[in-house]
């Protein structure tokens, strides 16, 4: 996701070749510094990937917990209404309406 916003990849840095001038930088120093940069980029990519995976797992957990909450509310409502000795058509219609909202995802909290 974030990797598309980064200009250079570790491989781009590794394969970069500089033109040599008579008064240029020492190649060994440039290579050592680029090796450090490559290591940092690899770490950044690993961190980003781990955070993306963690985010997805947390989103799935949130969805699961929301479903559990809906089920618990429905069970609580059913338990409240079953304490009565008589069940009316209005109660049945209300339960059906509530179940349709849960099934079709129209349950606004």
N, C-alpha and C positions, 0 to 999 in steps of 0.2 A: 504494500500500500504506500508506504512512505518512500520506498526505494525508487519509485518512478520520479520523485522530486529531487533525487540526488544526482548530480552531474556525473560523478566518477564512481566506478565500481572498483573493488580491490584489483580485479584483473586489468582494468584500464591503467591503473597506477603502475602495476607491475610491468606492463608491456610498453610504457612510455619511454621513448628514447630521445635524448637531448642531442642537439648538434654540438659538436666539439669545436671550441674556439681555442686559439693559442693562449688566451688569458681566461679560460673558463674555470668552472668549479672543479674541485677534485671529485672524480667519479665515485670513489669509494665512499666519501662522505654523503654525496647525493643518494647513492644506493642505500646506505644505512638509514638515512632519514626517511626515504620512501618505504623501506621495510617497516618502519614504525607506523607510518601513515596507513599502510596496508593492514597491519594488525589492528589498528583502531577501527578502520572501516569494517573489517570482519566482525569485530566485537559489536559495533553498532548494528549491523545487519542481524546478528544473533539475538541481540537484546530486543530489537523491533519485532522479529519473528516470534520470540517467546511472549512478548506482551500482546501481540495479536492473537496468539493461541489462548492465552489466559483470558483475554477479553471475550472471545467466542465461548469459552467454557462458562464464564460468569453470566453471559447472556442466556445460555441454555439453562443454567441453574435458576436464574430469575424467572424465566418462563415456566419452569417446573414448579417453583414456589408459588407463583401466581395461580397456577392451575390448582394446586393443593389448597390455597386459600379459598378459591371459588367453590371447590368441592366441600370444604369445611363449612362455609356459609350456607351452602345448599343443605347439607346434612343438619345443620343447626335449625334452619327454617323448617325442614321436614319434621325434626324432633319436636319443635314448638307446636306445630299444627297437629301432630299425631296424639298429643296429650288430650285433645278433645275426644269425646266419645263418638261424635258424629262428624263425618266429613261431607261438606257440601260441594255442589258443583262449582261454586266460586273458588273454593280451595283447590280443587283439581285443575281448573283453568289457570289459576295463578301459578301453580307448580309447573304446568306445561309451558307456560310463557317463560318462566324463569329458566327452565331446562333448554328451551329454544335459544334463549339469549346466550347461554353458556356454550351450547353446541355450535352455534353460528358465529360466535365471537362478538356479539353485540352487547355484551355485558359491560356497561359503563360504570366505572367505580368512582 
